[in-house]
């Protein structure tokens, strides 16, 4: 659970950045990977858009929750335990995802492309193997029905009520979805490209992203735990939300660009 700034412009920018960071979530990457790989065989023309469709469905639920909470919030203030519980759940998921994806990289055979591993995605079972655009979006919508996503959307809505009514909550939710749409869409395109070339470069690129995703997950979990355990670290980090958000997105984005460049190299170089 993030501490959100009180300045409206900073809040708008941070919400977009958080959406981008949310799109790089290992669970998102794993589910989009599965959808893209399945459609690369069943409907190759649509495979590259699986990330975008997934994100649209996911974002629609976030927007609906934000509107609903903003309409019902009134003068209700977020209880202190709400943020603590959300932080603990986020830390637990990040540790699990980081550990699972690190293990996946280390266990992969030299000839295997490393596939990201998710936790929530496994609960969807056969729904990860769908080809209709509406069903891909439905998978994204179902993916949003989890405590961390619900609490984040509610937190945005409650924060937005400090600046006005439901219009502000809708704007925040839209920016969050836009950031997520950007990263999820790029991820779908990248997975489609990775599938198209099963050579040594693709093997290296998949390992680069696997290590970056697992490392970032464990790093964010460790920092979140440090903030909960140390009031000094929590006080030091206050007001630096934008810096941290941009830094994380920049690290992942640069790694993503590097991996994309690897997949564009001719075989043998």
Secondary structure, 3 states (H helix, E strand, C coil): CCCCCCCHHHHHHHHHHHHHHHHCCHHHHHHHHHHHHHHHHHCHHHHCCHHHHHHHHHHHHHHHHHHHHHHHHCCCCCCHHHHHHHHHHHHHHHHHHHHHHHHHHHHCCCCCCCCCCCCHHHHHHHHHCCCCHHHHHHHHHHHCCCHHHHHHHHHHHHHHCCCCCHHHHHHHHHHHHHHHHHHHHHHHHHHHHHHHCCCHHHHHHHHHHHHHHHHHHHHHHHHHHHHHHCHHHHHHHCCCHHHHHHHHHHHHHHHHHHHHHHHHCCCCC
